[in-house]
Amino acid sequence: QACKNAADAGDEDTIRAAKQSELDERTISGLPETNEGSMSIVGVCPACAGDSHAAAATGHKRKCFRAGGVINATEVSGDCLGSSVLAVCVVDRSLAEHNAVKTAEAPAE
């Protein structure tokens, strides 16, 4: 929801938080090599489960990229637990194309 709230007008239907797998595999155009923020970056599930942790609601910690750390699958940490994290927001071109087709096919009123 934070990504949609931060979206420019008109982009609300095409913006979303990056998936953990997209961060791990670096498939996001313009993604920096390192986490330049002051908090850890997390991606949305699936593939977000980190180390087991019985006290966590999900039974596990999250995968994340620590502040100042490299963003790739070999540098990901599996021991993130906490409420202050960053999300990478992406404009999903496939959603934009889908929404354009859906609008074009909408019946006239």
All heavy atoms as an XYZ file, in Angstrom:
764
protein
N       0.817     -1.195      0.000
C       0.000      0.000      0.000
C       0.865      1.265      0.000
O       0.495      2.255     -0.582
C      -0.951     -0.013      1.197
C      -1.961      1.101      1.189
C      -2.896      1.082     -0.014
O      -3.348      0.034     -0.437
N      -3.178      2.231     -0.571
N       2.021      1.202      0.640
C       2.896      2.376      0.688
C       3.315      2.811     -0.713
O       3.401      4.003     -0.983
C       4.119      2.090      1.548
N       3.559      1.846     -1.594
C       3.949      2.201     -2.960
C       2.807      2.911     -3.682
O       3.023      3.901     -4.376
C       4.378      0.955     -3.738
S       5.956      0.278     -3.205
N       1.594      2.414     -3.527
C       0.441      3.059     -4.170
C       0.234      4.464     -3.615
O      -0.088      5.383     -4.356
C      -0.808      2.213     -4.004
C      -0.751      0.932     -4.819
C      -2.089      0.264     -4.893
C      -2.020     -1.041     -5.644
N      -1.699     -0.932     -7.046
N       0.441      4.638     -2.315
C       0.287      5.964     -1.702
C       1.329      6.948     -2.214
O       1.071      8.142     -2.281
C       0.373      5.865     -0.176
C      -0.803      5.131      0.425
O      -1.835      4.945     -0.204
N      -0.633      4.681      1.654
N       2.512      6.445     -2.566
C       3.591      7.311     -3.035
C       3.573      7.514     -4.552
O       4.359      8.294     -5.080
C       4.935      6.720     -2.623
N       2.675      6.859     -5.248
C       2.636      6.903     -6.716
C       2.255      8.280     -7.231
O       1.502      9.017     -6.601
C       1.650      5.870     -7.244
N       2.796      8.606     -8.397
C       2.374      9.815     -9.092
C       0.943      9.623     -9.564
O       0.493      8.493     -9.786
C       3.273     10.075    -10.310
C       4.688     10.450     -9.911
O       4.871     11.029     -8.825
O       5.607     10.154    -10.691
N       0.229     10.710     -9.739
C      -1.153     10.644    -10.226
C      -1.192      9.877    -11.537
O      -0.384     10.120    -12.430
C      -1.706     12.049    -10.414
N      -2.080      8.915    -11.614
C      -2.234      8.108    -12.814
C      -1.464      6.802    -12.781
O      -1.710      5.917    -13.582
N      -0.495      6.665    -11.861
C       0.306      5.436    -11.784
C      -0.192      4.464    -10.724
O       0.361      3.380    -10.576
C       1.777      5.763    -11.467
C       2.520      6.324    -12.658
O       2.077      6.111    -13.801
O       3.547      6.986    -12.440
N      -1.238      4.808     -9.996
C      -1.680      3.995     -8.859
C      -2.014      2.562     -9.235
O      -1.835      1.650     -8.430
C      -2.910      4.620     -8.172
C      -2.693      6.014     -7.647
C      -3.019      7.095     -8.675
O      -3.258      6.786     -9.865
O      -3.022      8.267     -8.284
N      -2.475      2.320    -10.464
C      -2.861      0.974    -10.875
C      -1.706      0.161    -11.445
O      -1.881     -1.011    -11.757
C      -3.990      1.031    -11.914
C      -5.293      1.545    -11.321
O      -5.478      1.421    -10.094
O      -6.115      2.069    -12.076
N      -0.530      0.767    -11.604
C       0.596      0.055    -12.189
C       1.795     -0.037    -11.249
O       2.786     -0.663    -11.584
C       1.053      0.728    -13.497
O       1.434      2.073    -13.215
C      -0.054      0.697    -14.531
N       1.712      0.576    -10.090
C       2.835      0.548     -9.156
C       2.585     -0.493     -8.078
O       1.452     -0.716     -7.671
C       3.096      1.948     -8.549
C       4.482      2.014     -7.927
C       2.014      2.329     -7.571
C       4.946      3.426     -7.654
N       3.674     -1.156     -7.667
C       3.573     -2.189     -6.633
C       4.927     -2.333     -5.966
O       5.941     -1.831     -6.463
C       3.137     -3.519     -7.230
C       4.103     -4.051     -8.265
C       3.729     -5.442     -8.739
N       4.608     -5.909     -9.794
C       5.849     -6.359     -9.620
N       6.368     -6.407     -8.408
N       6.572     -6.763    -10.639
N       4.945     -3.037     -4.851
C       6.205     -3.354     -4.180
C       6.883     -4.502     -4.916
O       6.226     -5.418     -5.417
C       5.949     -3.731     -2.730
N       8.201     -4.462     -4.970
C       8.976     -5.501     -5.636
C       8.883     -6.821     -4.887
O       8.843     -6.853     -3.658
C      10.434     -5.077     -5.742
N       8.863     -7.898     -5.634
C       8.892     -9.240     -5.054
C      10.312     -9.562     -4.606
O      11.286     -9.078     -5.195
C       8.444    -10.271     -6.092
C       7.030    -10.069     -6.577
C       6.729    -11.034     -7.695
C       5.383    -10.727     -8.319
N       5.147    -11.543     -9.510
N      10.416    -10.412     -3.602
C      11.742    -10.815     -3.122
C      12.564    -11.427     -4.252
O      13.749    -11.136     -4.401
C      11.622    -11.807     -1.957
C      12.949    -12.183     -1.342
C      13.629    -11.039     -0.640
O      12.989    -10.250      0.048
N      14.939    -10.921     -0.813
N      11.937    -12.242     -5.076
C      12.667    -12.891     -6.179
C      13.196    -11.864     -7.182
O      14.278    -12.050     -7.748
C      11.770    -13.907     -6.886
O      10.609    -13.284     -7.399
N      12.463    -10.781     -7.405
C      12.932     -9.730     -8.324
C      14.173     -9.034     -7.766
O      15.074     -8.666     -8.519
C      11.828     -8.709     -8.568
C      10.652     -9.253     -9.333
C       9.488     -8.293     -9.389
O       9.171     -7.637     -8.369
O       8.871     -8.206    -10.474
N      14.194     -8.853     -6.448
C      15.362     -8.250     -5.814
C      16.543     -9.216     -5.852
O      17.661     -8.828     -6.222
C      15.044     -7.860     -4.368
C      13.976     -6.776     -4.198
C      13.548     -6.678     -2.735
C      14.478     -5.440     -4.697
N      16.297    -10.470     -5.479
C      17.353    -11.488     -5.474
C      18.007    -11.620     -6.849
O      19.230    -11.705     -6.958
C      16.795    -12.864     -5.081
C      16.388    -12.967     -3.622
O      16.787    -12.105     -2.805
O      15.656    -13.918     -3.292
N      17.173    -11.643     -7.883
C      17.662    -11.880     -9.246
C      18.023    -10.595     -9.990
O      18.466    -10.648    -11.135
C      16.604    -12.661    -10.026
C      16.347    -14.032     -9.438
C      15.109    -14.706     -9.985
O      14.589    -14.242    -11.033
O      14.651    -15.680     -9.379
N      17.793     -9.443     -9.338
C      18.133     -8.133     -9.910
C      17.458     -7.908    -11.269
O      18.079     -7.471    -12.230
C      19.649     -7.978    -10.019
C      20.349     -8.043     -8.665
C      21.724     -7.468     -8.679
N      21.807     -6.168     -9.314
C      21.483     -5.003     -8.742
N      21.044     -4.982     -7.509
N      21.597     -3.875     -9.398
N      16.170     -8.201    -11.346
C      15.439     -8.037    -12.606
C      14.729     -6.688    -12.690
O      13.946     -6.468    -13.611
C      14.414     -9.167    -12.788
O      13.509     -9.158    -11.681
C      15.102    -10.524    -12.876
N      15.009     -5.782    -11.777
C      14.355     -4.474    -11.739
C      15.272     -3.439    -12.375
O      16.408     -3.242    -11.930
C      14.015     -4.064    -10.294
C      13.087     -5.099     -9.664
C      13.411     -2.671    -10.250
C      12.979     -4.993     -8.175
N      14.791     -2.794    -13.411
C      15.559     -1.763    -14.092
C      15.845     -0.606    -13.135
O      14.956     -0.126    -12.441
C      14.763     -1.258    -15.302
O      15.440     -0.212    -15.937
N      17.093     -0.179    -13.073
C      17.469      0.958    -12.242
C      17.725      0.634    -10.782
O      17.998      1.530     -9.990
N      17.672     -0.643    -10.406
C      17.926     -1.036     -9.020
C      19.392     -0.767     -8.697
O      20.281     -1.214     -9.421
C      17.611     -2.530     -8.830
C      17.741     -3.082     -7.420
C      16.671     -2.486     -6.501
C      17.624     -4.602     -7.436
N      19.667     -0.031     -7.615
C      21.074      0.228     -7.274
C      21.792     -1.055     -6.865
O      21.158     -2.031     -6.458
C      20.985      1.211     -6.103
C      19.620      1.058     -5.553
C      18.745      0.574     -6.674
N      23.105     -1.056     -6.957
C      23.911     -2.222     -6.571
C      23.826     -2.474     -5.069
O      23.883     -3.614     -4.631
C      25.376     -2.015     -6.968
C      25.615     -2.018     -8.461
C      25.378     -3.373     -9.088
O      25.760     -4.391     -8.473
O      24.804     -3.424    -10.180
N      23.725     -1.407     -4.285
C      23.682     -1.537     -2.833
C      22.460     -0.841     -2.264
O      21.885      0.056     -2.894
C      24.934     -0.925     -2.178
O      25.007      0.460     -2.506
C      26.199     -1.632     -2.618
N      22.064     -1.246     -1.065
C      20.971     -0.595     -0.347
C      21.502      0.715      0.205
O      22.263      0.736      1.165
C      20.472     -1.508      0.775
C      19.408     -0.839      1.615
O      19.014      0.297      1.379
N      18.941     -1.552      2.623
N      21.107      1.802     -0.404
C      21.579      3.121     -0.015
C      20.738      3.740      1.099
O      21.025      4.832      1.565
C      21.605      4.030     -1.246
C      22.540      3.504     -2.325
C      22.349      4.167     -3.678
O      21.453      5.026     -3.810
O      23.101      3.820     -4.599
N      19.705      3.030      1.538
C      18.831      3.535      2.595
C      19.409      3.281      3.976
O      20.457      2.649      4.142
N      18.694      3.760      4.973
C      19.139      3.597      6.358
C      18.462      2.416      7.045
O      18.735      2.134      8.206
C      18.855      4.879      7.146
O      17.464      5.157      7.134
N      17.562      1.735      6.335
C      16.871      0.565      6.872
C      17.015     -0.596      5.888
O      17.391     -0.396      4.737
C      15.379      0.876      7.077
C      15.109      1.921      8.145
S      13.345      2.211      8.377
C      12.983      3.292      7.004
N      16.680     -1.787      6.341
C      16.735     -2.971      5.487
C      15.640     -2.913      4.427
O      14.553     -2.387      4.672
C      16.557     -4.240      6.323
O      17.625     -4.387      7.220
N      15.931     -3.475      3.253
C      14.960     -3.602      2.168
C      14.392     -5.015      2.210
O      15.142     -5.986      2.301
C      15.608     -3.368      0.795
C      16.056     -1.916      0.645
C      14.653     -3.753     -0.335
C      16.827     -1.643     -0.634
N      13.074     -5.129      2.130
C      12.420     -6.432      2.026
C      11.569     -6.449      0.764
O      11.057     -5.427      0.333
C      11.537     -6.774      3.252
C      12.368     -6.870      4.510
C      10.420     -5.778      3.425
N      11.433     -7.634      0.195
C      10.538     -7.836     -0.930
C       9.309     -8.584     -0.465
O       9.300     -9.200      0.604
N       8.257     -8.521     -1.259
C       7.027     -9.227     -0.891
C       7.157    -10.710     -1.230
O       7.962    -11.109     -2.063
C       5.767     -8.604     -1.564
C       5.554     -7.183     -1.091
C       5.857     -8.653     -3.064
N       6.372    -11.511     -0.547
C       6.363    -12.961     -0.746
C       5.693    -13.274     -2.085
O       4.957    -12.437     -2.597
C       5.596    -13.625      0.381
S       6.364    -13.345      2.000
N       5.936    -14.419     -2.659
C       6.616    -15.578     -2.085
C       8.131    -15.405     -2.115
O       8.629    -14.405     -2.613
C       6.174    -16.723     -2.981
C       5.901    -16.102     -4.303
C       5.407    -14.701     -4.003
N       8.826    -16.392     -1.630
C      10.288    -16.433     -1.569
C      10.857    -15.440     -0.568
O      12.007    -15.058     -0.670
C      10.907    -16.221     -2.950
N      10.056    -15.022      0.413
C      10.510    -14.035      1.391
C      10.944    -14.650      2.712
O      11.500    -13.958      3.561
C       9.405    -13.020      1.658
S       7.962    -13.744      2.473
N      10.705    -15.937      2.898
C      10.986    -16.573      4.186
C      12.481    -16.645      4.455
O      13.249    -17.099      3.625
C      10.382    -17.972      4.229
N      12.839    -16.185      5.647
C      14.222    -16.268      6.095
C      14.374    -17.401      7.082
O      13.731    -18.450      6.958
N      15.201    -17.181      8.082
C      15.482    -18.192      9.094
C      14.253    -18.488      9.941
O      13.415    -17.611     10.170
C      16.615    -17.716     10.005
C      17.897    -17.408      9.244
O      18.080    -17.948      8.135
O      18.703    -16.618      9.767
N      14.161    -19.719     10.438
C      13.072    -20.104     11.345
C      13.135    -19.266     12.614
O      14.222    -18.951     13.105
C      13.183    -21.578     11.713
O      12.980    -22.376     10.593
N      11.949    -18.917     13.110
C      11.876    -18.136     14.348
C      10.507    -18.401     14.970
O       9.485    -17.908     14.487
C      12.062    -16.649     14.053
C      12.166    -15.798     15.264
N      13.231    -15.871     16.136
C      11.344    -14.846     15.757
C      13.052    -14.999     17.109
N      11.918    -14.367     16.898
N      10.487    -19.196     16.019
C       9.232    -19.641     16.626
C       8.354    -18.496     17.112
O       7.129    -18.598     17.077
C       9.524    -20.603     17.773
N       8.949    -17.396     17.557
C       8.154    -16.295     18.102
C       7.519    -15.417     17.014
O       6.620    -14.630     17.297
C       9.013    -15.434     19.021
N       7.962    -15.543     15.788
C       7.384    -14.745     14.700
C       6.023    -15.311     14.321
O       5.813    -16.524     14.351
C       8.312    -14.757     13.490
N       5.104    -14.446     13.953
C       3.743    -14.865     13.600
C       3.749    -15.880     12.453
O       2.925    -16.785     12.416
C       2.900    -13.653     13.229
N       4.685    -15.743     11.524
C       4.759    -16.639     10.370
C       5.633    -17.864     10.634
O       5.694    -18.758      9.805
C       5.342    -15.892      9.166
O       6.656    -15.423      9.528
C       4.463    -14.738      8.741
N       6.340    -17.875     11.766
C       7.246    -18.970     12.077
C       8.636    -18.785     11.497
O       9.499    -19.648     11.624
N       8.855    -17.650     10.835
C      10.176    -17.388     10.265
C      10.451    -15.894     10.226
O       9.548    -15.071     10.275
C      10.297    -17.975      8.857
C       9.282    -17.429      7.889
N       9.410    -16.213      7.268
C       8.114    -17.946      7.447
C       8.363    -16.009      6.480
N       7.556    -17.046      6.571
N      11.726    -15.570     10.139
C      12.142    -14.189      9.901
C      12.011    -13.934      8.398
O      11.615    -14.819      7.644
C      13.582    -13.993     10.365
C      13.753    -14.197     11.864
C      15.199    -14.040     12.259
C      15.386    -14.320     13.739
N      16.793    -14.178     14.150
N      12.344    -12.724      7.966
C      12.261    -12.373      6.550
C      13.645    -12.272      5.936
O      14.619    -11.973      6.599
C      11.581    -11.004      6.387
C      10.126    -10.952      6.784
C       9.217    -11.595      5.764
N       9.291    -10.991      4.445
C       8.485    -10.039      4.011
N       7.538     -9.554      4.770
N       8.626     -9.563      2.786
N      13.701    -12.485      4.644
C      14.908    -12.167      3.892
C      14.954    -10.654      3.734
O      13.909    -10.006      3.613
C      14.876    -12.813      2.514
C      15.022    -14.303      2.523
C      15.023    -14.803      1.087
C      15.143    -16.299      0.998
N      15.077    -16.747     -0.404
N      16.144    -10.090      3.733
C      16.271     -8.645      3.524
C      17.676     -8.312      3.058
O      18.584     -9.144      3.095
C      15.936     -7.884      4.796
S      17.204     -7.998      6.083
N      17.823     -7.081      2.648
C      19.120     -6.531      2.268
C      19.415     -5.407      3.251
O      18.688     -4.415      3.303
C      19.092     -6.027      0.820
C      18.732     -7.128     -0.137
C      17.426     -7.289     -0.567
C      19.687     -8.021     -0.582
C      17.078     -8.313     -1.418
C      19.345     -9.061     -1.436
C      18.047     -9.199     -1.861
N      20.452     -5.575      4.039
C      20.800     -4.628      5.094
C      21.258     -3.289      4.517
O      21.753     -3.221      3.384
C      21.916     -5.203      5.970
C      21.566     -6.495      6.659
C      20.716     -6.241      7.850
N      20.496     -7.490      8.585
C      19.554     -7.627      9.466
N      18.739     -6.633      9.728
N      19.393     -8.762     10.102
N      21.088     -2.236      5.300
C      21.549     -0.904      4.902
C      23.031     -0.980      4.541
O      23.825     -1.556      5.285
C      21.319      0.090      6.030
N      23.383     -0.446      3.385
C      24.761     -0.457      2.922
C      25.186     -1.748      2.255
O      26.267     -1.827      1.678
N      24.338     -2.775      2.303
C      24.689     -4.074      1.735
C      24.378     -4.175      0.257
O      23.580     -3.421     -0.295
N      25.015     -5.139     -0.377
C      24.806     -5.422     -1.797
C      23.434     -6.068     -1.967
O      22.994     -6.857     -1.137
C      25.926     -6.352     -2.327
C      25.678     -6.748     -3.772
C      27.279     -5.670     -2.178
N      22.758     -5.725     -3.057
C      21.439     -6.289     -3.351
C      21.597     -7.370     -4.414
O      21.697     -7.080     -5.602
C      20.455     -5.199     -3.821
C      20.321     -4.101     -2.772
C      19.087     -5.812     -4.144
C      19.513     -2.890     -3.235
N      21.653     -8.627     -3.971
C      21.667     -9.780     -4.872
C      21.432    -11.040     -4.049
O      21.441    -11.000     -2.820
C      22.954     -9.864     -5.704
C      24.182    -10.149     -4.880
O      24.143    -10.877     -3.894
N      25.302     -9.561     -5.289
N      21.198    -12.150     -4.719
C      20.813    -13.388     -4.040
C      21.887    -13.936     -3.117
O      21.578    -14.592     -2.124
C      20.430    -14.449     -5.074
N      23.158    -13.665     -3.390
C      24.211    -14.204     -2.526
C      24.440    -13.356     -1.286
O      25.002    -13.834     -0.308
C      25.544    -14.356     -3.295
O      25.928    -13.092     -3.805
C      25.405    -15.357     -4.417
N      24.001    -12.112     -1.290
C      24.223    -11.216     -0.157
C      22.978    -11.029      0.708
O      22.999    -10.273      1.667
C      24.696     -9.846     -0.655
C      25.980     -9.887     -1.446
C      27.170    -10.336     -0.625
O      27.263     -9.986      0.561
O      28.013    -11.058     -1.186
N      21.882    -11.688      0.374
C      20.638    -11.520      1.115
C      20.794    -12.110      2.516
O      21.431    -13.135      2.708
C      19.438    -12.152      0.354
C      19.564    -13.651      0.268
C      18.123    -11.740      0.966
N      20.214    -11.425      3.495
C      20.227    -11.891      4.878
C      18.908    -12.595      5.175
O      17.855    -12.175      4.702
C      20.388    -10.694      5.819
O      20.256    -11.104      7.166
N      18.948    -13.650      5.960
C      17.730    -14.379      6.309
C      17.269    -14.132      7.728
O      16.367    -14.788      8.216
N      17.879    -13.152      8.413
C      17.572    -12.971      9.827
C      16.941    -11.621     10.158
O      17.194    -11.039     11.201
C      18.818    -13.202     10.683
C      19.881    -12.138     10.487
O      19.754    -11.324      9.553
O      20.834    -12.106     11.280
N      16.097    -11.115      9.272
C      15.469     -9.813      9.500
C      14.137     -9.981     10.225
O      13.306    -10.792      9.850
C      15.258     -9.100      8.175
S      16.826     -8.756      7.364
N      13.991     -9.199     11.255
C      12.774     -9.228     12.046
C      12.600     -7.843     12.643
O      13.489     -7.330     13.304
C      12.893    -10.281     13.151
C      11.644    -10.602     13.947
C      10.569    -11.196     13.051
C      11.972    -11.592     15.064
N      11.500     -7.208     12.373
C      11.263     -5.859     12.871
C      10.243     -5.161     12.008
O       9.825     -5.666     10.976
N       9.857     -3.991     12.428
C       8.783     -3.304     11.723
C       9.255     -2.160     10.838
O       8.495     -1.672     10.020
C       7.761     -2.774     12.731
O       8.401     -1.893     13.637
N      10.477     -1.719     10.963
C      10.968     -0.598     10.161
C      11.810     -1.119      9.008
O      12.976     -1.483      9.183
C      11.796      0.358     11.020
O      10.986      0.940     12.008
N      11.204     -1.184      7.833
C      11.880     -1.676      6.640
C      11.494     -0.813      5.445
O      10.539     -0.047      5.503
C      11.529     -3.148      6.347
C      12.058     -4.070      7.431
C      10.040     -3.328      6.169
N      12.254     -0.960      4.377
C      11.977     -0.252      3.130
C      11.452     -1.222      2.082
O      11.822     -2.393      2.084
C      13.265      0.381      2.590
C      13.946      1.436      3.442
C      15.302      1.806      2.842
C      13.064      2.663      3.552
N      10.630     -0.714      1.193
C      10.179     -1.479      0.031
C      10.690     -0.771     -1.219
O      10.827      0.448     -1.236
C       8.657     -1.542     -0.007
N      10.986     -1.544     -2.235
C      11.334     -0.989     -3.536
C      10.045     -0.968     -4.347
O       9.419     -2.011     -4.552
C      12.404     -1.836     -4.247
C      12.630     -1.354     -5.671
C      13.707     -1.817     -3.457
N       9.639      0.215     -4.778
C       8.417      0.343     -5.575
C       8.779      0.280     -7.057
O       9.752      0.892     -7.483
C       7.717      1.664     -5.260
S       7.210      1.809     -3.534
N       8.003     -0.484     -7.801
C       8.242     -0.627     -9.233
C       6.964     -0.303    -10.006
O       5.863     -0.553     -9.528
C       8.726     -2.053     -9.594
C      10.057     -2.359     -8.965
C       7.721     -3.100     -9.195
N       7.160      0.258    -11.182
C       6.038      0.443    -12.106
C       6.026     -0.802    -12.972
O       6.992     -1.097    -13.666
C       6.199      1.715    -12.962
C       5.093      1.787    -14.005
C       6.187      2.950    -12.082
N       4.967     -1.549    -12.887
C       4.847     -2.822    -13.592
C       4.254     -2.573    -14.968
O       3.066     -2.323    -15.110
C       3.978     -3.775    -12.774
C       4.031     -5.197    -13.281
O       4.113     -5.385    -14.518
O       3.986     -6.104    -12.441
N       5.088     -2.650    -15.983
C       4.632     -2.368    -17.349
C       3.592     -3.365    -17.819
O       2.720     -3.031    -18.601
C       5.820     -2.330    -18.295
C       6.734     -1.162    -18.007
C       7.959     -1.207    -18.878
N       8.976     -0.341    -18.335
C       9.381      0.773    -18.921
N       8.855      1.146    -20.063
N      10.302      1.509    -18.365
N       3.658     -4.606    -17.330
C       2.651     -5.590    -17.734
C       1.288     -5.204    -17.179
O       0.263     -5.411    -17.827
C       3.040     -6.999    -17.290
O       3.081     -7.102    -15.888
N       1.252     -4.621    -15.970
C      -0.018     -4.127    -15.427
C      -0.523     -2.942    -16.243
O      -1.716     -2.818    -16.486
C       0.143     -3.719    -13.966
C       0.262     -4.839    -12.947
C       0.562     -4.268    -11.568
C      -1.004     -5.663    -12.905
N       0.378     -2.071    -16.657
C      -0.020     -0.915    -17.465
C      -0.630     -1.368    -18.780
O      -1.672     -0.867    -19.208
C       1.189     -0.018    -17.724
N       0.011     -2.351    -19.421
C      -0.508     -2.864    -20.685
C      -1.848     -3.566    -20.482
O      -2.777     -3.391    -21.266
C       0.500     -3.823    -21.310
C       1.755     -3.128    -21.779
C       2.881     -4.088    -22.120
O       2.661     -5.315    -22.111
O       3.983     -3.591    -22.386
N      -1.970     -4.341    -19.414
C      -3.221     -5.033    -19.100
C      -4.349     -4.021    -18.876
O      -5.447     -4.177    -19.406
C      -3.047     -5.917    -17.866
C      -4.332     -6.501    -17.372
N      -4.961     -7.551    -18.007
C      -5.112     -6.168    -16.312
C      -6.069     -7.843    -17.353
N      -6.183     -7.026    -16.326
N      -4.055     -2.981    -18.086
C      -5.078     -1.975    -17.792
C      -5.477     -1.208    -19.055
O      -6.639     -0.858    -19.224
C      -4.595     -1.021    -16.712
C      -4.537     -1.691    -15.357
O      -5.208     -2.692    -15.119
N      -3.719     -1.158    -14.474
N      -4.529     -0.959    -19.964
C      -4.848     -0.260    -21.207
C      -5.780     -1.109    -22.069
O      -6.746     -0.596    -22.639
C      -3.573      0.069    -21.973
N      -5.516     -2.398    -22.167
C      -6.374     -3.297    -22.947
C      -7.749     -3.382    -22.296
O      -8.772     -3.329    -22.965
C      -5.734     -4.700    -23.066
C      -6.714     -5.704    -23.620
C      -4.486     -4.612    -23.924
N      -7.766     -3.513    -20.973
C      -9.024     -3.613    -20.240
C      -9.878     -2.347    -20.459
O     -11.075     -2.439    -20.700
C      -8.717     -3.776    -18.746
C      -9.857     -4.208    -17.908
C      -9.320     -4.633    -16.543
C     -10.123     -4.042    -15.447
N      -9.618     -4.365    -14.121
N      -9.245     -1.186    -20.455
C      -9.957      0.070    -20.680
C     -10.478      0.138    -22.120
O     -11.598      0.556    -22.361
C      -9.044      1.281    -20.386
O      -8.619      1.184    -19.032
C      -9.766      2.582    -20.611
N      -9.642     -0.296    -23.062
C     -10.042     -0.260    -24.468
C     -11.206     -1.183    -24.768
O     -12.029     -0.920    -25.623
C      -8.844     -0.616    -25.357
N     -11.310     -2.284    -24.003
C     -12.365     -3.255    -24.224
C     -13.631     -2.956    -23.427
O     -14.638     -3.623    -23.580
C     -11.868     -4.660    -23.860
C     -10.792     -5.162    -24.771
C     -10.233     -6.502    -24.314
O     -10.619     -6.979    -23.215
O      -9.411     -7.064    -25.047
N     -13.579     -1.947    -22.567
C     -14.737     -1.625    -21.719
C     -15.895     -1.178    -22.605
O     -15.715     -0.403    -23.557
C     -14.368     -0.528    -20.731
N     -17.092     -1.664    -22.331
C     -18.261     -1.268    -23.141
C     -18.587      0.209    -22.950
O     -18.420      0.764    -21.884
C     -19.384     -2.158    -22.596
C     -18.926     -2.611    -21.263
C     -17.433     -2.589    -21.277
N     -19.037      0.823    -24.004
C     -19.426      2.234    -23.938
C     -20.729      2.346    -23.137
O     -21.579      1.479    -23.195
C     -19.630      2.783    -25.360
N     -20.817      3.435    -22.415
C     -22.026      3.631    -21.585
C     -23.051      4.438    -22.321
O     -22.845      5.231    -23.120
C     -21.641      4.338    -20.296
C     -20.795      3.448    -19.431
C     -20.467      4.100    -18.102
O     -21.191      4.997    -17.636
O     -19.473      3.700    -17.511
